[in-house]
Amino acid sequence: MATAQSDVFDPQAIAERERQQLLTAKRQSADAMTRSAALEAQATAAHDEAERLKKRSAALAARIQSAEADINAGEARVALVTRRLKGQEARLAEQRQPLLELTAALQQLSRQPPVSVLAQPGSLTDMVHARAVIDAAMPVIQRRTAGVRRELAELRTARQQQGIALQALAASKTELAQRRDALTRLENEGRLRSRELMSSAQLEADRALGLGEKARDIVELMDALETDGAVRGELAQLAGPIPRPRDPASPVLQAAPPAPAEAELARGVYRLPVVGRIVAGLGEVNDSGVRSRGITIAARPGGQVVAPAPGRVSFAGDYRGYGKIIIIDHGGGWISLVTGMIALSAGVGDTLDAGAPIGRAGSDDSRITVELRRAGRPVDVARMLG
């Protein structure tokens, strides 16, 4: 959500926000790895090669999101350690200055031999007084230097922690690049296997594109696709043709019963499509005065975007200032819109599992928005999350 103006220069508020980002990123990473393990098990158990490929792609996408969350956690950890390091350096500088001045004065006094002190104007009382000052100052110096020594030890520890955090961050970035390469190879393999279906998919994509050109705005496009999906669902539920009996005297065979209605989109099945920080929720007004119809997430550059729930792709492509978008029909009147992507990895007509890769976020300051609708009305995504 939006940051309060008073928190901008409050060190404690900044540190607390960084701690919350660290905890959130660690939780996102653990959740993604749990999903990946479950999908890997489903891929191993799958008997159909196409289904196995889909599950492996979703598992890899979850691992990519886990690596992205690890990077977010690593950056938050580095920021926290660096902030603590700067604080310790500042405290150490404050403690060092008076000690340096006192030590310099004592060193200058100690360099004067007793004979030179006797030769100077004054009495032996002055020398005894100076000696008493030194004896009294030594315990104070020892106590103060103990604090400095403790700060130095903590400073060395903080620097070691910073080095470890930076190494972990670099390892997470390397792992992310490797997982992205693996997913690209897997997606290319899937495209080769589905090449024979390209003709029918192209016809459906052209129809969706035509609906997009006719629609005046994105809401009207979603309404048109929702109507189109409802008609398709009704047609799918119709009984097939009644077969003609071989013997005209035999009774007419009954048509097959219609398919059952699609189940509701259960709460907890839905998930956010990308790893990142939520910057706007349903109903919030942005700087342009537009009221949000969904949740907007600040994603990592090139962040992996996945399907928030199972469904069928109704539209995929560029759309009027929204970047590359995907509209997913979940059935039962539920429909999702995901906007702000720079590349897509799913097309019209694709049947998606929850967590299946659908695209990537942009390079800089990327904002991914997800909207969920039921029968044409916006639904708060936050209430549907597990």
C-alpha positions, 0 to 999 in steps of 0.5 A, a space after each residue: 500500500 502507499 507509504 505514509 509521508 511521515 515514514 519516509 524519513 523515520 529510520 525505525 519505520 524504514 527498518 520495520 518496513 524492510 523487516 516486513 518485506 524480508 518476512 513476506 519474501 521468505 514466506 512467498 519463497 516457501 509457498 512457491 517451493 511447496 507448490 513446486 514440490 506438489 507439481 513435480 509429484 503430479 508431473 511424475 504421476 502423470 501418464 499423458 506426456 502433454 499433461 506431464 509437460 504442463 505440470 513440469 512447466 508449472 513446477 518450474 514457474 513456481 521455482 522461478 517465483 521462489 528464486 525471485 522471492 529469495 532475491 527480494 528477501 536477500 535485498 531486504 536482508 542486505 538493506 537491513 544489515 547495511 543500515 545496522 552497519 552504518 548505525 554502528 559506524 556512526 556510534 563508533 565515530 561518536 565514541 572515538 572522538 573524545 577518547 582520541 582527544 583524551 588519549 592525545 593529551 595523555 600521550 603528550 603529558 606522558 612524553 615529558 620526563 620527570 626532570 623536565 617537569 621539575 625544571 618548569 615553574 611550579 612545585 612538586 604538587 603540580 606533578 603529583 596532581 598531574 599523576 593523580 589525574 592520569 591515575 584517575 583517568 585510566 579506569 574511565 578510559 578502560 570502561 569507555 574503550 570496552 564499549 568501543 571494543 564491543 562496538 568494533 566486534 559488532 561492526 566486524 560481525 555486521 560486515 561478515 553478515 553483509 558479505 554472507 547476505 551479498 553472496 546469498 543474493 548473488 547465488 539466488 540471481 544465478 539460480 533464477 537465470 538457470 531456472 528461466 533458461 530451463 523454463 524457456 527450453 520446456 516452453 519451446 518443447 511444448 510449442 513443438 508438440 502442439 504445432 498440429 493444433 495451430 490451425 484451430 487455435 489461430 481461428 479462435 485467436 483471430 475471433 478474440 482479436 476481432 472482439 478486442 478491436 470492436 470493444 471500446 474499452 477493456 471492461 466491454 472486452 471482458 463482458 464480450 468474452 464472458 458472454 462468448 464463454 457462457 455461450 460456449 459453455 451452454 453449447 458444451 452442455 447440450 446433448 449430442 445428436 440422437 443416433 438413428 436406430 438400425 431397426 426402425 421398430 426398435 425404441 429411439 435411443 435417448 441422448 446423453 445427459 448434459 454435462 454437469 455445471 462447472 464448480 464454483 471458484 473455491 476460496 483459497 484456490 486463487 493466488 497472486 500471479 506474481 511475486 512482489 509487493 502489493 501497491 494498490 488494492 481494490 477500490 483505491 484511487 491512483 494518482 490519475 484519479 482512476 479507481 482500481 478494479 483489482 490488485 496491483 503488484 510491484 514485480 521484479 524486473 522480468 518477474 514470472 507471471 502465472 495463472 492465478 487459478 485454473 481456466 481457459 485463455 479467452 484473450 491474449 495479446 496487446 491491448 490499448 495501454 495495458 501492455 500485454 494482457 491475458 483474460 482467463 475464463 475460470 467457468 461458472 461466471 468467474 473471469 480473471 484479467 492480468 495486465 502489464 506483462 511484456 511477454 506472453 507464454 500462453 495463447 487463446 484456447 490454452 487450458 491452464 492449471 493454477 500456477 501455469 506460466 503465462 508471461 513475464 513482467 517488464 524490465 523496470 518498475 513493472 506493475 502487474 494488475 490482476 482483476 477478478 470478476 463474477 458475472 460482470 462484477 469486480 470481486 476482491 481478490 484478497 478475499 479469495 486468497 488462501 
